[in-house]
């Protein structure tokens, strides 16, 4: 069918949801809007679904969500005896609605459902799934995307997001489903169980058991500003802070309550300064030590530190390095460092972590981007009774996993605990996190990393992004910013090429290209798995911070020309 025919087909459906019908009527006569809404089905993959809210096959609505849930239900019934599933949702528009549509479809299929009675962070879905030993999980969230988006994340029985094999299997069932013939059980169906507060308390207690150093007096003297960015973090962060003994915590009022419109920040991403402006204002007003911000589904955390009268935003790479160094330092002091410690990073994470792991004798595993791959390393350790060897997993995009026994996805809540303890510990030594970072630069060298994104909205944007990746493969660049490219790694073809020949890449295939330059710098190009963007990661090590910053800007200018 053409896009217009699909549009007409939706209009012709009897008993169609009134909100969806209103949205269909609003796009009447708008050929471009009809095309964008119906030119394809919303793609389902390892990140589940993610898209713009609205009517249509390429939009997030109760029918696209219902079709995915019906397909997932059929997959669970086919692969598990008496299957069960855990469900959570964030503060976004229609998140609760989509969660309950999913729960009722699962229940209608005879699947036991555990669903939170209120919005909860993504890591608490992973925790509940493992707690109840479920066979799958769903979180309704679009993480840190703008307000017009929502999403549908799918999890396997290990508590990790679905891998490629699982996602492909679910998609087979989804493709056989008629979205307008999906049946829902009543909300009071016997298969639907509300997750009690005891599970929330259990999650918080599990976090506190993992404290590597309890600077009780120092924590009492800590002055924290916190913002949940109108998302899910407020309640669990408050519980953790109280049990830690934090006395001085100020919450950004404008961003305290859940609100899917995100009225004070159009892009609720703790990676960007604009989202933190309200928090920085309160940090100045309260003379706070640190600003901590969690994104809407509280799986990512951003930090700003007051240092020498100014505010310094800590990058995801820098925070990961600080965390790992602190964990190793504290465990060494406490005599609790395992004999064979392991840390995990992604291939787009700073090389500075290599220097830290070498110092402490930690084995470093490098995996593809995505916490399901970090979770895979933890699962392997668990199979070999080595969970105690796991220290930390992180990626540059502000995601950290400290609580490996209980959670298998990014977890901003336990990260907040770790950051608060770390800040308090160093404050007791007369240092800020920036001081500690500067000390590490002097010890290991000046590492500068820059991540930039190029947006490609709509059908034409996706084609353009695919064209750029194909062009880079067919006609690879020979130099960048005055330095020759001496090595190219194509993770889609699983091959690394340099002057010595070709070597295989022993990781799952992925649409990623990585380049090493003759001056020791490097960069990576990959399409985002959750947004219509092309992401470029640049890595530089310099003799000084100024030289490192200057070199990364030269690289950015050259790569920007190459991409555009």
C-alpha positions, 0 to 999 in steps of 0.5 A: 500500500502507498502511504495515503492508502495506509492512512485511509486504512487507519481512518477506516478502522472501527472503534479506533482510539479517539486520540489516534483518530484526532491525530489522523484528522489533523494530518489530513491533506498534509502529504509530507506528514502522512508520508513521514507517519506511514512510509515504513513501520517503526523499526524494532531492533536491539533498542526496541522501538523509539520514535515520535509520538503520533498516529501512523505505522512510523510513530509511537502509539497504542497500536505500534506498541500493541503490535510489538507487545503481541509479538513479544508475548508470542516469543515468550510463550514459544520459548519459555514454560509459564513465562513472566515479564516485568514492566516499568515506565518513565515520565514521558507522554503516554508512558503509563498508557503504553506500559498498561497496554503492554501489561494487558496484552501480556496478561491476555496471552496468559503471561504473568506480569509484574508492573510498578504502580508508579514511574520508575527508573530503567535500572529498577526494571532490570532489578525487578526482572532479576528479582522475580526471575522473569523471562523478559522485561519492558521499559517505556522510555525514550531516555534523554530524547526530546519530549516528542519522542517515546520508546519501548525497550525490551529485556531478556531473562538476564536483565540486559537489553535484548541482543540481536538474536532475541530482537530478530526472533521477536520481530518475526512474531511482530511481522505476523501480527495485525495491530488492529486485532490485538486483544487486551485483558482487563487491568484487574486480570489475575495475571497482573501483579503490582510490584510492592514498595519492598522491591524498591527498598530492596534495590536501594539496600542493594546499592548501599551494600556496595559502598566501597568507602563510607565517609560518614562525617564527610557525607554529612558535610557535603552540599549537593544540588540534584535535578531529576530533569522532570523524570524518574530519579527523584524518589530513589535518589532521595531514598539513597541519599537519606540512607547514606546520611546526606544532610544537605541536598537541594532539589531543583524545584522547576525540574523536580516533578515528573513532566513529559513536556520537560518545560525548562529544558527541551532536550533533557540530556545531562550531557549538555549544559543547557539541561543543567542551567537551572541546576547551576543557578541553584548550585551558585545560590546554595554554594553547593559542592556538586550538581548531580543530574539524572536523565528522565529514565535515570539510567544516565547521570551528569555532574558539574563541580564548583571549583575555584569559584567556577563551574566545571562540567565533568564529561562521561569519559572523565567521570568513568575514569574518576569512578574506576580510580576511586573504586580501585583506590578505596578497595586497595585501602580497605583490603577488599580488592579482588585478586583478578579484578575486571572493568569493562569499557566500550570501544568509543570510551577514552583510552585513559581508562587503560592507564588506570587499569594498568596501574591497579592491575585490573583486566580491561574488557572492551566491547561494542557500544551498548550496555547489553555487551557490558552485561554480557561480560558480567554474565560470563563472570557470573557463570564462572563464579567471579561476580566479585571480580567485577568493578565497573562498566561504563561508556562515554555517554554518561552511563555507568554500571556499578551494581553488576550483581543486581542490575544489567543496564546503565544505572544512574541511581547507584552512580549517584551514590558512588559520586556522592561518596567519592566527592565527600571522600576527596572533600575531606582531603581538601580536593574537588573532583576537578583537582583529582582529575588534574592529578590524574592528567599529570600522572597519566597524560592529557587525554581529550575526547570529543563527541559530536553528532550530525542529525538526520531527521526523516526518511531522507535523513536516514538515506543520507546517513546510510549513504555517508557510511557507505561512502566511507567504506567504498572510498575511505579517507587517507588523512585527517587534520594533517595526519595519515590514517594508518589503520581502519577497523570495519566492525560490520565486516569484522576486519582491521586493516593496516600496513601489516595486513588484515586481522579479524575483529572478535566482536559481534558485527556492528555498523561502526568504522574506526580510524587510527592516525599517524600522530597517535590520535583516533576517531570512530564513526557510527550511527546512533542506535536510538536517535536519527544521528551520526556520532563521531568520537575523537580521541587525543592524548597531548603533552598538555591540556591546551595542546590536546584541546587544540588538536581535537578541534583540528580533527573536528574541523577536518572530520566535519568537512569529510562528513558534510 
